[in-house]
């Protein structure tokens, strides 16, 4: 016997319903939703790898500082000497042309050279006289603490502004006004060289007088940190200024600088308080 007609139509409907629907594949297979978890995990893994790469790059920069300094110092000095010779020759010609109507062509070059040396020597003499006056009121250690507080605040402001705005301040300054940026970096570099000279003077003073081991270790520590930060700043900022390139810094570098100067400043203040306490105790013992 042949099956009834309604059974045949029912079987056809069930076959059609069991076929996969190409328009809606999600209704047929529920297990296809699993790859979404892998897609969400990839960005987190990538961001974590990027953070590790940034840390590795920062450590590698500090490790390669001596070799980079040796490779870049002599070429930078050659570029600075050539550019400074050009600027000095232009300035000397302009000064000579300015003195020609007053003293004549014969004495104008000598007077121009004397005027150039006077502009260099007079500020140095004034600075030395001012330092001798200040030394009576402020000791060398107080001056170093003041400079370290200033450097800590300066690099903290750079770090916070980079985190808040998302823009690196030195790169933004370089992009907006390059000539002003170069002048500021040259002035900051010269000021930091003076700071390094003060550190060497303090280190010589500490080891030449009768001081405790804590003061000597503090002198060595702050000298090492000062030269390390200056070396890294030279490679990442000033060397690139000479090459007319933007600085290679970020908020992590500024944070490391600020932390180093903060720790040294706190140690120096603690050592100064210890010295004051020992001196007061010695004076009280003599009076009793």
FINUVEX-562613 format. One line per 8 residues: their letters; for each residue x, y, z of N, C-alpha, C. Coordinates in nm, 3 decimals, always signed. Example, Ala and Ser with C-alpha at 12.3 -4.5 7.8 and 13.67 -1.06 7.14 Angstrom:
BEGIN
as = +1.319:-0.569:+0.780:+1.230:-0.450:+0.780:+1.320:-0.330:+0.780 ~ +1.285:-0.225:+0.708:+1.367:-0.106:+0.714:+1.290:+0.003:+0.787 $
***
This chain:
BEGIN
xxxxxxxx = +0.083:-0.121:+0.000:+0.000:+0.000:+0.000:+0.087:+0.126:+0.000 ~ +0.046:+0.220:-0.079:+0.119:+0.348:-0.083:+0.083:+0.433:+0.037 ~ +0.176:+0.508:+0.088:+0.145:+0.593:+0.204:+0.048:+0.701:+0.168 ~ -0.027:+0.746:+0.261:-0.125:+0.852:+0.232:-0.055:+0.981:+0.188 ~ -0.135:+1.066:+0.125:-0.080:+1.190:+0.069:-0.035:+1.287:+0.177 ~ -0.106:+1.288:+0.289:-0.069:+1.385:+0.395:+0.063:+1.348:+0.460 ~ +0.097:+1.213:+0.466:+0.227:+1.173:+0.520:+0.341:+1.218:+0.429 ~ +0.318:+1.208:+0.299:+0.422:+1.251:+0.205:+0.449:+1.401:+0.218 $
xxxxxxxx = +0.343:+1.480:+0.228:+0.362:+1.625:+0.243:+0.429:+1.660:+0.375 ~ +0.397:+1.586:+0.484:+0.460:+1.610:+0.614:+0.608:+1.580:+0.611 ~ +0.647:+1.470:+0.543:+0.788:+1.435:+0.532:+0.865:+1.539:+0.452 ~ +0.804:+1.594:+0.349:+0.871:+1.698:+0.270:+0.894:+1.824:+0.354 ~ +0.798:+1.861:+0.436:+0.814:+1.979:+0.521:+0.926:+1.962:+0.623 ~ +0.934:+1.843:+0.682:+1.041:+1.819:+0.780:+1.178:+1.822:+0.715 ~ +1.189:+1.771:+0.592:+1.316:+1.777:+0.521:+1.357:+1.921:+0.492 ~ +1.261:+2.001:+0.452:+1.292:+2.142:+0.423:+1.334:+2.215:+0.549 $
xxxxxxxx = +1.271:+2.187:+0.663:+1.307:+2.255:+0.789:+1.442:+2.213:+0.841 ~ +1.483:+2.086:+0.809:+1.613:+2.039:+0.856:+1.729:+2.086:+0.770 ~ +1.701:+2.138:+0.653:+1.809:+2.188:+0.568:+1.872:+2.315:+0.629 ~ +2.005:+2.336:+0.609:+2.067:+2.459:+0.662:+2.022:+2.581:+0.586 ~ +1.994:+2.685:+0.659:+1.949:+2.811:+0.600:+2.070:+2.899:+0.571 ~ +2.101:+2.923:+0.442:+2.221:+3.003:+0.412:+2.210:+3.148:+0.454 ~ +2.086:+3.199:+0.467:+2.070:+3.339:+0.505:+2.096:+3.361:+0.653 ~ +2.059:+3.268:+0.736:+2.078:+3.280:+0.882:+2.155:+3.160:+0.933 $
xxxxxxxx = +2.289:+3.160:+0.919:+2.364:+3.043:+0.967:+2.372:+3.036:+1.117 ~ +2.348:+3.148:+1.188:+2.357:+3.145:+1.335:+2.245:+3.065:+1.398 ~ +2.129:+3.050:+1.327:+2.018:+2.974:+1.384:+2.045:+2.825:+1.380 ~ +2.126:+2.778:+1.287:+2.153:+2.636:+1.274:+2.266:+2.590:+1.365 ~ +2.368:+2.674:+1.383:+2.484:+2.635:+1.463:+2.500:+2.735:+1.576 ~ +2.498:+2.686:+1.695:+2.513:+2.771:+1.812:+2.659:+2.785:+1.851 ~ +2.741:+2.688:+1.809:+2.881:+2.687:+1.850:+2.965:+2.789:+1.776 ~ +2.910:+2.859:+1.677:+2.990:+2.955:+1.603:+3.012:+3.084:+1.681 $
xxxxxxxx = +2.952:+3.101:+1.797:+2.970:+3.221:+1.877:+3.099:+3.218:+1.957 ~ +3.171:+3.107:+1.959:+3.291:+3.095:+2.041:+3.407:+3.181:+1.992 ~ +3.428:+3.198:+1.860:+3.543:+3.279:+1.819:+3.540:+3.423:+1.867 ~ +3.425:+3.474:+1.913:+3.419:+3.611:+1.963:+3.509:+3.632:+2.084 ~ +3.520:+3.531:+2.169:+3.605:+3.544:+2.286:+3.751:+3.557:+2.246 ~ +3.793:+3.484:+2.141:+3.931:+3.497:+2.095:+3.957:+3.634:+2.036 ~ +3.855:+3.693:+1.968:+3.872:+3.826:+1.912:+3.888:+3.930:+2.022 ~ +3.817:+3.912:+2.131:+3.830:+4.009:+2.241:+3.960:+3.991:+2.316 $
xxxxxxxx = +4.020:+3.872:+2.313:+4.144:+3.849:+2.385:+4.264:+3.903:+2.308 ~ +4.257:+3.914:+2.176:+4.371:+3.956:+2.098:+4.415:+4.099:+2.128 ~ +4.321:+4.198:+2.138:+4.367:+4.333:+2.169:+4.434:+4.346:+2.304 ~ +4.383:+4.271:+2.405:+4.446:+4.280:+2.537:+4.587:+4.222:+2.532 ~ +4.604:+4.109:+2.461:+4.737:+4.053:+2.449:+4.830:+4.147:+2.373 ~ +4.777:+4.211:+2.269:+4.859:+4.304:+2.191:+4.900:+4.425:+2.274 ~ +4.805:+4.479:+2.353:+4.839:+4.595:+2.436:+4.941:+4.558:+2.543 ~ +4.927:+4.439:+2.600:+5.025:+4.395:+2.699:+5.163:+4.377:+2.636 $
xxxxxxxx = +5.167:+4.323:+2.514:+5.294:+4.309:+2.445:+5.354:+4.445:+2.411 ~ +5.270:+4.542:+2.376:+5.320:+4.677:+2.348:+5.381:+4.740:+2.472 ~ +5.316:+4.718:+2.588:+5.372:+4.773:+2.712:+5.507:+4.708:+2.744 ~ +5.517:+4.577:+2.723:+5.645:+4.510:+2.746:+5.752:+4.560:+2.650 ~ +5.714:+4.584:+2.525:+5.810:+4.637:+2.428:+5.857:+4.776:+2.466 ~ +5.766:+4.860:+2.519:+5.805:+4.994:+2.562:+5.904:+4.988:+2.678 ~ +5.879:+4.899:+2.773:+5.971:+4.885:+2.886:+6.107:+4.834:+2.839 ~ +6.106:+4.736:+2.747:+6.232:+4.684:+2.694:+6.309:+4.791:+2.618 $
xxxxxxxx = +6.238:+4.874:+2.541:+6.304:+4.982:+2.468:+6.365:+5.084:+2.563 ~ +6.294:+5.114:+2.673:+6.346:+5.211:+2.770:+6.471:+5.158:+2.839 ~ +6.469:+5.030:+2.876:+6.586:+4.969:+2.939:+6.703:+4.963:+2.841 ~ +6.672:+4.930:+2.715:+6.778:+4.923:+2.614:+6.840:+5.060:+2.589 ~ +6.759:+5.166:+2.596:+6.813:+5.301:+2.579:+6.912:+5.335:+2.689 ~ +6.879:+5.300:+2.814:+6.971:+5.328:+2.924:+7.097:+5.242:+2.914 ~ +7.086:+5.120:+2.863:+7.204:+5.035:+2.849:+7.298:+5.085:+2.740 ~ +7.240:+5.137:+2.632:+7.321:+5.180:+2.518:+7.369:+5.323:+2.528 $
xxxxxxxx = +7.352:+5.387:+2.645:+7.391:+5.527:+2.657:+7.540:+5.552:+2.634 ~ +7.633:+5.475:+2.694:+7.775:+5.505:+2.671:+7.816:+5.495:+2.525 ~ +7.769:+5.389:+2.456:+7.805:+5.374:+2.315:+7.745:+5.484:+2.230 ~ +7.618:+5.520:+2.258:+7.555:+5.628:+2.181:+7.625:+5.761:+2.208 ~ +7.668:+5.782:+2.332:+7.736:+5.907:+2.365:+7.869:+5.919:+2.290 ~ +7.944:+5.808:+2.285:+8.070:+5.809:+2.212:+8.050:+5.828:+2.062 ~ +7.941:+5.772:+2.010:+7.916:+5.784:+1.866:+7.868:+5.923:+1.827 ~ +7.797:+5.990:+1.917:+7.733:+6.118:+1.880:+7.808:+6.241:+1.929 $
xxxxxxxx = +7.901:+6.226:+2.024:+7.964:+6.344:+2.083:+8.051:+6.419:+1.983 ~ +8.144:+6.347:+1.919:+8.235:+6.413:+1.826:+8.164:+6.474:+1.705 ~ +8.070:+6.401:+1.640:+7.997:+6.467:+1.530:+7.918:+6.590:+1.573 ~ +7.858:+6.583:+1.693:+7.784:+6.699:+1.742:+7.876:+6.817:+1.770 ~ +7.993:+6.789:+1.826:+8.089:+6.897:+1.851:+8.136:+6.960:+1.720 ~ +8.155:+6.876:+1.617:+8.195:+6.930:+1.487:+8.086:+7.018:+1.428 ~ +7.960:+6.972:+1.438:+7.850:+7.053:+1.385:+7.835:+7.183:+1.463 ~ +7.846:+7.173:+1.597:+7.833:+7.295:+1.678:+7.946:+7.392:+1.650 $
xxxxxxxx = +8.069:+7.338:+1.633:+8.183:+7.426:+1.606:+8.170:+7.495:+1.470 ~ +8.125:+7.420:+1.368:+8.110:+7.481:+1.236:+8.000:+7.586:+1.235 ~ +7.886:+7.553:+1.296:+7.778:+7.652:+1.299:+7.814:+7.772:+1.385 ~ +7.883:+7.748:+1.497:+7.922:+7.862:+1.582:+8.026:+7.950:+1.512 ~ +8.117:+7.888:+1.434:+8.213:+7.969:+1.358:+8.143:+8.057:+1.256 ~ +8.042:+8.001:+1.191:+7.967:+8.080:+1.092:+7.896:+8.196:+1.160 ~ +7.828:+8.167:+1.272:+7.757:+8.274:+1.343:+7.853:+8.379:+1.399 ~ +7.968:+8.334:+1.453:+8.063:+8.429:+1.508:+8.126:+8.515:+1.399 $
xxxxxxxx = +8.156:+8.454:+1.285:+8.212:+8.533:+1.175:+8.114:+8.638:+1.125 ~ +7.986:+8.597:+1.114:+7.884:+8.695:+1.073:+7.870:+8.807:+1.174 ~ +7.869:+8.769:+1.303:+7.856:+8.872:+1.407:+7.978:+8.964:+1.409 ~ +8.098:+8.905:+1.388:+8.220:+8.986:+1.388:+8.220:+9.085:+1.271 ~ +8.174:+9.039:+1.154:+8.165:+9.130:+1.039:+8.067:+9.243:+1.064 ~ +7.952:+9.209:+1.125:+7.853:+9.313:+1.153:+7.906:+9.414:+1.255 ~ +7.977:+9.364:+1.358:+8.033:+9.456:+1.458:+8.143:+9.542:+1.396 ~ +8.225:+9.479:+1.308:+8.330:+9.554:+1.240:+8.272:+9.665:+1.152 $
xxxxxxxx = +8.167:+9.631:+1.078:+8.101:+9.732:+0.996:+8.039:+9.843:+1.080 ~ +7.997:+9.808:+1.202:+7.941:+9.910:+1.290:+8.047:+10.003:+1.347 ~ +8.171:+9.950:+1.371:+8.278:+10.033:+1.427:+8.356:+10.110:+1.320 ~ +8.341:+10.073:+1.194:+8.418:+10.142:+1.088:+8.391:+10.292:+1.081 ~ +8.265:+10.337:+1.089:+8.245:+10.483:+1.083:+8.300:+10.558:+1.203 ~ +8.322:+10.488:+1.316:+8.365:+10.556:+1.439:+8.517:+10.561:+1.448 ~ +8.584:+10.444:+1.430:+8.729:+10.437:+1.450:+8.806:+10.420:+1.320 ~ +8.738:+10.398:+1.209:+8.807:+10.380:+1.083:+8.828:+10.234:+1.049 $
xxxxxxxx = +8.876:+10.209:+0.926:+8.894:+10.072:+0.879:+9.014:+10.002:+0.944 ~ +9.112:+10.078:+0.992:+9.233:+10.017:+1.044:+9.211:+9.952:+1.180 ~ +9.142:+10.019:+1.270:+9.125:+9.970:+1.407:+8.991:+9.900:+1.429 ~ +8.907:+9.896:+1.329:+8.774:+9.836:+1.348:+8.780:+9.686:+1.378 ~ +8.864:+9.602:+1.309:+8.865:+9.459:+1.343:+8.912:+9.429:+1.484 ~ +9.018:+9.500:+1.531:+9.068:+9.474:+1.666:+8.967:+9.516:+1.772 ~ +8.904:+9.630:+1.753:+8.803:+9.675:+1.850:+8.682:+9.583:+1.849 ~ +8.647:+9.529:+1.732:+8.535:+9.436:+1.724:+8.565:+9.307:+1.799 $
xxxxxxxx = +8.689:+9.254:+1.784:+8.726:+9.131:+1.856:+8.731:+9.155:+2.007 ~ +8.782:+9.273:+2.048:+8.785:+9.306:+2.191:+8.644:+9.316:+2.247 ~ +8.553:+9.373:+2.170:+8.414:+9.384:+2.215:+8.349:+9.246:+2.228 ~ +8.381:+9.154:+2.135:+8.326:+9.017:+2.144:+8.374:+8.947:+2.270 ~ +8.507:+8.957:+2.299:+8.559:+8.894:+2.420:+8.502:+8.959:+2.546 ~ +8.477:+9.089:+2.539:+8.420:+9.158:+2.655:+8.279:+9.109:+2.684 ~ +8.201:+9.086:+2.578:+8.065:+9.035:+2.598:+8.066:+8.894:+2.658 ~ +8.175:+8.819:+2.638:+8.184:+8.684:+2.695:+8.237:+8.688:+2.838 $
xxxxxxxx = +8.337:+8.774:+2.864:+8.403:+8.774:+2.994:+8.324:+8.849:+3.101 ~ +8.257:+8.957:+3.063:+8.184:+9.037:+3.163:+8.076:+8.957:+3.234 ~ +7.992:+8.877:+3.163:+7.895:+8.794:+3.237:+7.959:+8.692:+3.330 ~ +8.074:+8.634:+3.289:+8.141:+8.539:+3.377:+8.192:+8.606:+3.504 ~ +8.246:+8.726:+3.491:+8.293:+8.800:+3.609:+8.177:+8.835:+3.701 ~ +8.066:+8.879:+3.642:+7.949:+8.913:+3.723:+7.893:+8.791:+3.795 ~ +7.892:+8.676:+3.725:+7.841:+8.553:+3.788:+7.931:+8.510:+3.903 ~ +8.064:+8.521:+3.885:+8.155:+8.483:+3.993:+8.140:+8.575:+4.114 $
xxxxxxxx = +8.124:+8.706:+4.090:+8.103:+8.798:+4.202:+7.970:+8.772:+4.272 ~ +7.868:+8.743:+4.193:+7.738:+8.713:+4.253:+7.742:+8.583:+4.334 ~ +7.817:+8.485:+4.284:+7.828:+8.359:+4.357:+7.902:+8.378:+4.488 ~ +8.004:+8.463:+4.488:+8.075:+8.490:+4.614:+7.986:+8.560:+4.716 ~ +7.896:+8.647:+4.667:+7.803:+8.712:+4.759:+7.698:+8.614:+4.811 ~ +7.648:+8.530:+4.721:+7.543:+8.436:+4.760:+7.598:+8.331:+4.856 ~ +7.725:+8.296:+4.839:+7.784:+8.190:+4.921:+7.783:+8.225:+5.069 ~ +7.782:+8.353:+5.101:+7.776:+8.393:+5.241:+7.640:+8.364:+5.303 $
xxxxxxxx = +7.536:+8.360:+5.221:+7.400:+8.337:+5.272:+7.351:+8.194:+5.246 ~ +7.392:+8.136:+5.136:+7.347:+8.002:+5.100:+7.468:+7.912:+5.081 ~ +7.462:+7.796:+5.140:+7.570:+7.701:+5.122:+7.554:+7.629:+4.988 ~ +7.658:+7.555:+4.951:+7.653:+7.482:+4.825:+7.549:+7.371:+4.829 ~ +7.531:+7.309:+4.944:+7.431:+7.204:+4.956:+7.289:+7.259:+4.940 ~ +7.263:+7.378:+4.997:+7.132:+7.440:+4.979:+7.105:+7.472:+4.832 ~ +7.208:+7.519:+4.763:+7.192:+7.551:+4.622:+7.162:+7.426:+4.540 ~ +7.229:+7.316:+4.571:+7.202:+7.190:+4.500:+7.062:+7.138:+4.530 $
xxxxxxxx = +7.018:+7.151:+4.654:+6.881:+7.108:+4.688:+6.779:+7.192:+4.612 ~ +6.803:+7.322:+4.603:+6.712:+7.410:+4.528:+6.705:+7.369:+4.380 ~ +6.821:+7.340:+4.321:+6.823:+7.299:+4.179:+6.752:+7.165:+4.161 ~ +6.773:+7.072:+4.254:+6.709:+6.941:+4.242:+6.557:+6.950:+4.258 ~ +6.511:+7.038:+4.348:+6.366:+7.060:+4.360:+6.309:+7.117:+4.231 ~ +6.381:+7.213:+4.173:+6.336:+7.272:+4.046:+6.328:+7.166:+3.936 ~ +6.431:+7.082:+3.924:+6.431:+6.978:+3.820:+6.320:+6.876:+3.843 ~ +6.295:+6.841:+3.968:+6.187:+6.747:+3.999:+6.052:+6.805:+3.959 $
xxxxxxxx = +6.028:+6.932:+3.992:+5.901:+6.996:+3.955:+5.889:+7.009:+3.804 ~ +5.998:+7.043:+3.738:+5.996:+7.062:+3.592:+5.959:+6.933:+3.520 ~ +6.026:+6.823:+3.555:+5.998:+6.697:+3.487:+5.863:+6.638:+3.530 ~ +5.818:+6.669:+3.652:+5.684:+6.626:+3.693:+5.576:+6.696:+3.611 ~ +5.596:+6.825:+3.584:+5.500:+6.899:+3.501:+5.497:+6.842:+3.360 ~ +5.614:+6.808:+3.305:+5.618:+6.748:+3.171:+5.546:+6.613:+3.169 ~ +5.567:+6.533:+3.274:+5.503:+6.401:+3.280:+5.351:+6.415:+3.292 ~ +5.304:+6.501:+3.382:+5.160:+6.517:+3.402:+5.092:+6.576:+3.279 $
xxxxxxxx = +5.154:+6.674:+3.216:+5.094:+6.732:+3.096:+5.088:+6.632:+2.982 ~ +5.188:+6.544:+2.973:+5.184:+6.440:+2.871:+5.074:+6.338:+2.897 ~ +5.052:+6.304:+3.025:+4.946:+6.209:+3.058:+4.807:+6.270:+3.041 ~ +4.791:+6.397:+3.076:+4.658:+6.460:+3.071:+4.618:+6.492:+2.927 ~ +4.708:+6.553:+2.853:+4.675:+6.597:+2.717:+4.696:+6.490:+2.612 ~ +4.780:+6.391:+2.640:+4.812:+6.291:+2.539:+4.917:+6.336:+2.439 ~ +4.973:+6.455:+2.457:+5.077:+6.510:+2.370:+5.206:+6.524:+2.448 ~ +5.317:+6.484:+2.388:+5.447:+6.502:+2.451:+5.485:+6.649:+2.442 $
xxxxxxxx = +5.511:+6.719:+2.555:+5.529:+6.865:+2.550:+5.648:+6.910:+2.466 ~ +5.761:+6.839:+2.477:+5.879:+6.881:+2.401:+5.858:+6.865:+2.251 ~ +5.793:+6.756:+2.211:+5.764:+6.739:+2.069:+5.666:+6.844:+2.019 ~ +5.566:+6.875:+2.101:+5.470:+6.978:+2.062:+5.538:+7.115:+2.050 ~ +5.626:+7.145:+2.143:+5.701:+7.270:+2.139:+5.791:+7.275:+2.016 ~ +5.852:+7.161:+1.982:+5.938:+7.154:+1.862:+5.856:+7.175:+1.735 ~ +5.734:+7.119:+1.731:+5.651:+7.131:+1.611:+5.594:+7.271:+1.593 ~ +5.564:+7.340:+1.704:+5.500:+7.471:+1.693:+5.600:+7.583:+1.667 $
xxxxxxxx = +5.710:+7.587:+1.742:+5.811:+7.693:+1.723:+5.949:+7.631:+1.738 ~ +6.010:+7.595:+1.626:+6.136:+7.521:+1.628:+6.252:+7.609:+1.671 ~ +6.256:+7.734:+1.627:+6.368:+7.821:+1.661:+6.372:+7.851:+1.811 ~ +6.256:+7.879:+1.869:+6.250:+7.903:+2.013:+6.287:+7.778:+2.091 ~ +6.243:+7.662:+2.042:+6.276:+7.535:+2.107:+6.427:+7.513:+2.109 ~ +6.496:+7.542:+1.999:+6.641:+7.524:+1.992:+6.711:+7.616:+2.090 ~ +6.668:+7.742:+2.097:+6.730:+7.837:+2.191:+6.710:+7.793:+2.336 ~ +6.589:+7.747:+2.368:+6.561:+7.704:+2.505:+6.644:+7.581:+2.541 $
xxxxxxxx = +6.658:+7.487:+2.449:+6.735:+7.367:+2.477:+6.883:+7.398:+2.495 ~ +6.936:+7.492:+2.417:+7.076:+7.532:+2.434:+7.097:+7.596:+2.571 ~ +7.006:+7.683:+2.612:+7.017:+7.747:+2.744:+7.003:+7.644:+2.856 ~ +6.909:+7.550:+2.842:+6.892:+7.447:+2.944:+7.015:+7.357:+2.952 ~ +7.075:+7.327:+2.839:+7.194:+7.242:+2.839:+7.311:+7.311:+2.908 ~ +7.330:+7.440:+2.881:+7.437:+7.514:+2.948:+7.411:+7.524:+3.099 ~ +7.286:+7.546:+3.137:+7.253:+7.551:+3.280:+7.277:+7.416:+3.347 ~ +7.246:+7.307:+3.277:+7.268:+7.175:+3.336:+7.417:+7.144:+3.347 $
xxxxxxxx = +7.498:+7.194:+3.254:+7.643:+7.177:+3.266:+7.695:+7.249:+3.391 ~ +7.642:+7.367:+3.420:+7.679:+7.437:+3.544:+7.636:+7.356:+3.667 ~ +7.519:+7.292:+3.659:+7.474:+7.207:+3.770:+7.570:+7.090:+3.791 ~ +7.619:+7.031:+3.682:+7.715:+6.921:+3.694:+7.847:+6.970:+3.755 ~ +7.889:+7.090:+3.720:+8.009:+7.146:+3.781:+7.990:+7.168:+3.931 ~ +7.873:+7.214:+3.971:+7.845:+7.229:+4.115:+7.846:+7.094:+4.186 ~ +7.795:+6.990:+4.119:+7.800:+6.856:+4.178:+7.943:+6.809:+4.199 ~ +8.029:+6.835:+4.101:+8.170:+6.797:+4.116:+8.237:+6.877:+4.228 $
xxxxxxxx = +8.205:+7.005:+4.239:+8.260:+7.086:+4.348:+8.215:+7.033:+4.483 ~ +8.088:+6.995:+4.494:+8.038:+6.941:+4.621:+8.103:+6.806:+4.652 ~ +8.124:+6.724:+4.550:+8.188:+6.594:+4.572:+8.332:+6.611:+4.620 ~ +8.405:+6.705:+4.559:+8.542:+6.731:+4.604:+8.543:+6.786:+4.746 ~ +8.447:+6.873:+4.776:+8.438:+6.930:+4.911:+8.408:+6.824:+5.016 ~ +8.321:+6.729:+4.982:+8.283:+6.625:+5.077:+8.401:+6.533:+5.106 ~ +8.475:+6.496:+5.003:+8.586:+6.403:+5.023:+8.713:+6.471:+5.074 ~ +8.721:+6.604:+5.064:+8.839:+6.673:+5.114:+8.824:+6.717:+5.259 $
xxxxxxxx = +8.704:+6.715:+5.313:+8.680:+6.753:+5.452:+8.641:+6.630:+5.533 ~ +8.636:+6.649:+5.664:+8.599:+6.539:+5.754:+8.447:+6.527:+5.762 ~ +8.393:+6.439:+5.684:+8.249:+6.413:+5.685:+8.225:+6.264:+5.702 ~ +8.102:+6.230:+5.736:+8.067:+6.091:+5.757:+8.051:+6.014:+5.627 ~ +8.039:+5.883:+5.638:+8.021:+5.802:+5.516:+7.888:+5.828:+5.446 ~ +7.786:+5.871:+5.524:+7.657:+5.901:+5.462:+7.665:+6.019:+5.366 ~ +7.737:+6.123:+5.407:+7.752:+6.240:+5.320:+7.833:+6.206:+5.196 ~ +7.934:+6.122:+5.212:+8.015:+6.082:+5.096:+7.934:+5.998:+4.998 $
xxxxxxxx = +7.855:+5.905:+5.051:+7.771:+5.824:+4.963:+7.665:+5.910:+4.894 ~ +7.613:+6.009:+4.967:+7.516:+6.100:+4.906:+7.579:+6.181:+4.793 ~ +7.702:+6.228:+4.816:+7.771:+6.302:+4.711:+7.795:+6.218:+4.587 ~ +7.837:+6.092:+4.608:+7.858:+6.002:+4.494:+7.726:+5.972:+4.424 ~ +7.620:+5.949:+4.503:+7.491:+5.914:+4.443:+7.432:+6.026:+4.359 ~ +7.432:+6.147:+4.413:+7.373:+6.257:+4.337:+7.459:+6.295:+4.216 ~ +7.592:+6.275:+4.226:+7.677:+6.298:+4.109:+7.650:+6.195:+4.000 ~ +7.635:+6.068:+4.041:+7.606:+5.963:+3.943:+7.471:+5.986:+3.875 $
xxxxxxxx = +7.370:+6.020:+3.955:+7.236:+6.044:+3.898:+7.237:+6.166:+3.806 ~ +7.308:+6.271:+3.848:+7.315:+6.390:+3.765:+7.379:+6.364:+3.630 ~ +7.490:+6.289:+3.629:+7.556:+6.260:+3.503:+7.475:+6.160:+3.419 ~ +7.408:+6.063:+3.484:+7.328:+5.967:+3.408:+7.208:+6.034:+3.341 ~ +7.138:+6.119:+3.415:+7.024:+6.190:+3.357:+7.071:+6.285:+3.247 ~ +7.182:+6.354:+3.271:+7.234:+6.445:+3.169:+7.277:+6.373:+3.043 ~ +7.337:+6.254:+3.059:+7.379:+6.175:+2.943:+7.259:+6.128:+2.862 ~ +7.157:+6.078:+2.932:+7.037:+6.032:+2.862:+6.964:+6.149:+2.795 $
xxxxxxxx = +6.958:+6.263:+2.862:+6.892:+6.380:+2.803:+6.969:+6.430:+2.681 ~ +7.101:+6.419:+2.688:+7.183:+6.461:+2.573:+7.154:+6.373:+2.451 ~ +7.146:+6.240:+2.472:+7.126:+6.149:+2.360:+6.985:+6.162:+2.303 ~ +6.885:+6.177:+2.389:+6.745:+6.175:+2.343:+6.692:+6.312:+2.302 ~ +6.753:+6.420:+2.351:+6.699:+6.554:+2.323:+6.800:+6.643:+2.252 ~ +6.914:+6.671:+2.317:+7.006:+6.771:+2.262:+7.073:+6.723:+2.134 ~ +7.109:+6.596:+2.127:+7.169:+6.543:+2.004:+7.072:+6.554:+1.887 ~ +6.945:+6.533:+1.912:+6.845:+6.545:+1.808:+6.816:+6.692:+1.773 $
xxxxxxxx = +6.842:+6.783:+1.868:+6.833:+6.925:+1.836:+6.941:+6.963:+1.735 ~ +7.062:+6.910:+1.755:+7.171:+6.938:+1.662:+7.139:+6.884:+1.523 ~ +7.074:+6.767:+1.518:+7.036:+6.707:+1.390:+6.908:+6.766:+1.333 ~ +6.847:+6.863:+1.402:+6.719:+6.922:+1.361:+6.609:+6.817:+1.353 ~ +6.601:+6.734:+1.457:+6.500:+6.630:+1.467:+6.421:+6.648:+1.596 ~ +6.297:+6.598:+1.603:+6.218:+6.610:+1.726:+6.275:+6.523:+1.837 ~ +6.251:+6.556:+1.963:+6.305:+6.477:+2.075:+6.241:+6.340:+2.083 ~ +6.315:+6.248:+2.140:+6.268:+6.110:+2.155:+6.242:+6.084:+2.303 $
xxxxxxxx = +6.136:+6.144:+2.356:+6.101:+6.130:+2.497:+5.953:+6.097:+2.510 ~ +5.916:+6.049:+2.628:+5.776:+6.023:+2.660:+5.756:+6.045:+2.810 ~ +5.634:+6.018:+2.858:+5.601:+6.046:+2.998:+5.678:+5.955:+3.092 ~ +5.715:+5.835:+3.048:+5.790:+5.744:+3.134:+5.929:+5.799:+3.164 ~ +5.994:+5.855:+3.063:+6.127:+5.912:+3.083:+6.120:+6.031:+3.179 ~ +6.022:+6.117:+3.161:+6.007:+6.232:+3.252:+5.976:+6.186:+3.394 ~ +5.899:+6.079:+3.409:+5.868:+6.027:+3.542:+5.993:+5.972:+3.609 ~ +6.079:+5.904:+3.533:+6.203:+5.851:+3.590:+6.294:+5.966:+3.633 $
xxxxxxxx = +6.305:+6.070:+3.549:+6.386:+6.187:+3.587:+6.335:+6.250:+3.716 ~ +6.204:+6.274:+3.723:+6.146:+6.339:+3.840:+6.164:+6.254:+3.966 ~ +6.149:+6.123:+3.953:+6.166:+6.034:+4.069:+6.309:+6.036:+4.119 ~ +6.405:+6.033:+4.028:+6.546:+6.035:+4.067:+6.581:+6.163:+4.143 ~ +6.538:+6.277:+4.091:+6.569:+6.404:+4.159:+6.493:+6.418:+4.291 ~ +6.372:+6.361:+4.299:+6.298:+6.366:+4.424:+6.367:+6.284:+4.532 ~ +6.413:+6.165:+4.498:+6.481:+6.080:+4.597:+6.610:+6.145:+4.644 ~ +6.687:+6.201:+4.552:+6.812:+6.266:+4.590:+6.787:+6.388:+4.677 $
xxxxxxxx = +6.683:+6.463:+4.643:+6.650:+6.582:+4.722:+6.609:+6.544:+4.864 ~ +6.529:+6.440:+4.878:+6.488:+6.396:+5.012:+6.607:+6.346:+5.093 ~ +6.698:+6.272:+5.029:+6.817:+6.225:+5.100:+6.907:+6.341:+5.141 ~ +6.921:+6.441:+5.054:+7.004:+6.557:+5.087:+6.944:+6.637:+5.202 ~ +6.812:+6.653:+5.203:+6.748:+6.725:+5.313:+6.761:+6.648:+5.444 ~ +6.750:+6.516:+5.438:+6.768:+6.435:+5.559:+6.911:+6.445:+5.611 ~ +7.009:+6.443:+5.520:+7.149:+6.456:+5.562:+7.176:+6.594:+5.622 ~ +7.115:+6.696:+5.566:+7.134:+6.830:+5.620:+7.073:+6.843:+5.759 $
xxxxxxxx = +6.955:+6.785:+5.780:+6.894:+6.789:+5.913:+6.978:+6.711:+6.014 ~ +7.036:+6.601:+5.969:+7.121:+6.522:+6.058:+7.244:+6.603:+6.101 ~ +7.304:+6.675:+6.005:+7.419:+6.758:+6.039:+7.381:+6.868:+6.137 ~ +7.266:+6.931:+6.114:+7.222:+7.038:+6.204:+7.195:+6.983:+6.344 ~ +7.137:+6.864:+6.352:+7.109:+6.803:+6.482:+7.239:+6.769:+6.555 ~ +7.337:+6.718:+6.482:+7.465:+6.684:+6.545:+7.538:+6.810:+6.592 ~ +7.530:+6.917:+6.513:+7.595:+7.042:+6.555:+7.528:+7.101:+6.679 ~ +7.395:+7.096:+6.683:+7.324:+7.146:+6.801:+7.356:+7.061:+6.924 $
xxxxxxxx = +7.365:+6.929:+6.906:+7.400:+6.842:+7.019:+7.541:+6.868:+7.069 ~ +7.634:+6.895:+6.976:+7.771:+6.925:+7.018:+7.782:+7.056:+7.092 ~ +7.708:+7.158:+7.047:+7.710:+7.287:+7.117:+7.649:+7.276:+7.256 ~ +7.541:+7.200:+7.270:+7.481:+7.182:+7.403:+7.575:+7.107:+7.496 ~ +7.650:+7.009:+7.440:+7.744:+6.936:+7.523:+7.858:+7.025:+7.571 ~ +7.903:+7.118:+7.484:+8.009:+7.209:+7.526:+7.961:+7.305:+7.634 ~ +7.837:+7.353:+7.621:+7.784:+7.445:+7.722:+7.766:+7.377:+7.857 ~ +7.722:+7.250:+7.856:+7.702:+7.180:+7.984:+7.836:+7.142:+8.045 $
***
